[in-house]
Amino acid sequence: MPNRRIGTALVVPALGIGASVSNLEAALFALWLATLVILSWCDLRTRRIPTGIVNPATLAGAVALGATAWRTGAFARLGAAVATAAAAYAAFAVLHALNPGGLGYGDVRLSGLLGLFLGWLEPAAMPAGALLGAGGAALVALVMLVRSRDRRATLPFGPFLAGGAATVALLHSAAPLGFG
């Protein structure tokens, strides 16, 4: 429990320094990051991403971003967020169908949550976050393979996806990617 609090305490304030997000958006992204910390913790401990957390978080995020769009007139950003979430979910569902033992359906659901918030920033943020997360997972898997030579060892992918998405969001808050 203290590790989650420490991680959240370190990550959440970083969003406040970004020039590209409003105070309302910073609060929404802080809640999103806190949710990612909890989901990552669950995945690390149980190798599962709880549906009872990720689905309500995605719904609440969509409603909150919808209300933000209504308040600010940022309907194009909302459309981009929803489209990015749908595209991420579909892409990860295909990856799951191709290799269900390698990518769990919790990761598919998580990709929708990540796509929603990263798509709000800009659609190019989602593939950047996914690639960063996959690269981190590949690096750790390679180190594990070299050190233990146990080819049966597994690695939860959710924390890497969440970490890649959080990193891209934090970097984007300081300097947008410029693709959107």
N, C-alpha and C positions, 0 to 999 in steps of 0.2 A: 504494500500500500504506500509506504513512504516514497518508493521509487517512482510511482506514477505521479505523485504530487510534485516531486522534484522536477521530473521531466516536463510536466505541464507548466510549472512555474518558470522554467527556463525558456520554453518555446513561446508561450502565449504573449509575453510582453514584446517580443520581437516584431509582431505584426503591427504594433502601435507606431513603429518608426517609419513605416512605408508611406511614401508620398502618394501612391496610386490608389489607396483605399480610404474610404470615408470612415468616420468613427463607427457608424452603424455596421458597415461591412467588416471593420476590424473586430467588432464584437461577435459577429456571426462566424468569422473565420477563427476566432479564438475558441468558440464553442466547438467548431468543426475539428480543430487541432486537439482539443481535450478529448473529443470522441475518438479520434484516431489513436490517441495514447491508450485509451481504455480498450479499444478493439485490438490493438497490437499486443497489449498485455495478455488479453484473453487468448489470442492466437499463439503466443509464445508458450503459455502455460498449458493449454488444452489442445492445441492444433486445430482449433475451430474458431470461426468468426461468428459470434452469436447473431442469429437472425433477429432475435428480440431486441437487439441494439441497433444493428445496421439498417434494418428496414424503417423503424421509426425515425432514426436520424436522417435518413434520406428524405422521407416524407416531410419532416419538420424543416429540413434545409430547403426543400422545394417551396414550401409555404413561406418561409422567411425570406427567401430570395424573391419570390413572387410579390410579397408585400413591399420589399425594397424597390423592386421594379415599378410597382404601382405608385409608390411615394416619389420616386425620382424620375420616372418616365423612361427607365432603362429597359424597355421591353426587348430591344435587340439583344442585350446582354442576357436576359432571361431565356430568350429563344436559343441563343448559343449555348447556354448552360444546359438546358434540357436536351438539345441535340447532341452535345458532347457526352452527357450522361448516357443517353440511349446508344450512341455509337460505341462507347467504352463497354457498356454492358453487353452489347451484341458481339463485339470482338472477343471479349473474355469468355462469353458463352460458347463461341466457336472453339476457342482454345481448350476450354473444359471438355467439350464434346470430343475433341481430337485426342486428349490425354487426361481423362478424369482422375487418374492416379497422381498426376503431376500438378494439377491445378484444381483446387476444391471449389465447390459452388459458393462458399463464403467469399472467396476471392472475387468471384463474378459479381456478387452483390456489392462488395466493397468498391469495385470499379465504378459502379453507378454513382455511389456517394462521392468518390473522388472526381469523377467526370463532371458532376453537377457543380462542385465548387471551383474546380480548375477551369471548367468551361465558362464560368462567370467571369473569371479573370481574362481568359482568352482561350479559344479552342486548342491552340498549339501547346498550351501548358499540359494538357492531359498526356499526349504521347511523350512529351519531355519527362514528365513525372514517372510514367510507366517504364520508360527506358532507363531512367536513373535507378529506379527500384530494382528492375531486372538485372542491371549491371552490378548493383550492390549484392544482390542475392547470388549472382554467378561468381563474384569474387570470393564471398564467404564460402560457397560450396566448393570452389577450387581449393581454398585453404584447408577446409575440412577433409577433402579427398586426399590431399598431399600429406596431411598430418596423421590421419587415421587409416587411410586406405580402405575404409569401410564403404563400399559402394551402395549399401542398403540404408545408410543414414539419410534422414529427411530433414527438410528445413521449411519452417512455415514461411509462406510468401507474403502474407498480409502485412507484417511489419515493414518489409522492404518496400512494398507498394505505398504504404502510408508514409514512410520516410522519404521516398522519392517525391511524392505529391507535396508533402509539407515543405521540403527543401525548395521545390519549384515555386510554391506559393510565397514562401518567405523571400526568395530572390526576386520574384515578380513584384512584390510589394515595394522593393527598393528600386528596381529597374525593369519595366515591362519588356517581354520578349520581343515585341514589335512585329509579330506575325498576324495578329488578330485584327 
